[in-house]
């Protein structure tokens, strides 16, 4: 009796998928980047600065190039920095471009401009960045402080669910559907810091926005930024900056760019 029961069970297990399988439904249209967002970045976030105070909270001294892999040409430009000349030329926003803006103190606000475009605004310097999920090279237009940004949601490596089951296998190639990747180019030349350390029009910025939520409900994102510049950098300049979500936008305080 026991053997017969076991044979019946094996039979049912083997053929259950055939019996209970449902015919595939009609193909579903792809969801928009807004609808497919694995995390919600919308809202107001404040920068939490716990390191690099001498470069982020105040304007560094002229000639302070520490921690940035600058070329000899970049040193020449930095040593000639004169905020009065920047003010006279109406270029006070040189240190508020995409490669530097996320390192400055203040608040940022994420909203969806449309289903394919995520908008990031800053109160410090009143800058606006647009992350184009349907963006294509060659559609950027003229150079600007914030350049042209192409975005996508990172995904796990194809054909493997190991990173989801075992986080130790996680790689930067994909943080498993919880991160935003942004590539920015077509930049107007500016400063990596307010003391005149330059980046050129050929600079390219890669960013990874990693969202996480604490047990007490606090929401954070960390943006890892990688700046590459063949003219002014001898190698990639990598930084990470933390932001904490605020309950509302009541502390939003727009202020203009400053050269000093």
ABEGO torsion letter per residue (X at the ends): XAAAAAAAAAAAAAAAAAAABBBBBBBBBBBBAAAABABBABEBBBBBBABGAAAAABBBBBGBABGBBBBAAAAAAAAABBAAAAAAAGAAAAAABAAAAAABBEBBBBBBABAABBBBBBABGGBBBBBBAABBBGAAEBBBAAEBBBBBBBBBBBGBAAAAABAAABBAAEAGGABBBBBBBGBBBBBABAAGBBBBAABBBBBBBBBBBBAAGBBBBBBBBBBBBAAABABBBBBBBBBBBBABAAABBBBBBBAX
